[in-house]
Each structure stands twice: as structure tokens, then as C-alpha cells.
Amino acid sequence: MGIDYDIYDKHITADDPLQIIIRGHLYVEYSLSRLIEESIP
């Protein structure tokens, strides 16, 4: 039993840090692509 984190509308437990890392990485990539799209006129 680990600590529960609410990350990006998905419920993950701290027992699976790899999932948190993967989701974090995907979220960062998504945010960057959104920023780039918005900065292009």
C-alpha cells in the first residue's frame, strides 16, 4: 500500500513510480506541443 496520487485525472499509487514518471513525461510533452502550437500564428 503506497500513497495515492491524483495525477492528470488518473488514480495511480506510489507503488508504481514508473507509471508516474511515464505519465509525467507524456504530460510535459503534451504541454510543450500545446505551447509551440499556440506560439505559431
C-alpha positions, 0 to 999 in steps of 0.5 A: 500500500503506497500513497495515492496520487491524483495525477492528470485525472488518473488514480495511480499509487506510489507503488508504481513510480514508473507509471508516474514518471511515464505519465509525467513525461507524456504530460510535459510533452503534451504541454510543450506541443500545446505551447509551440502550437499556440506560439505559431500564428 
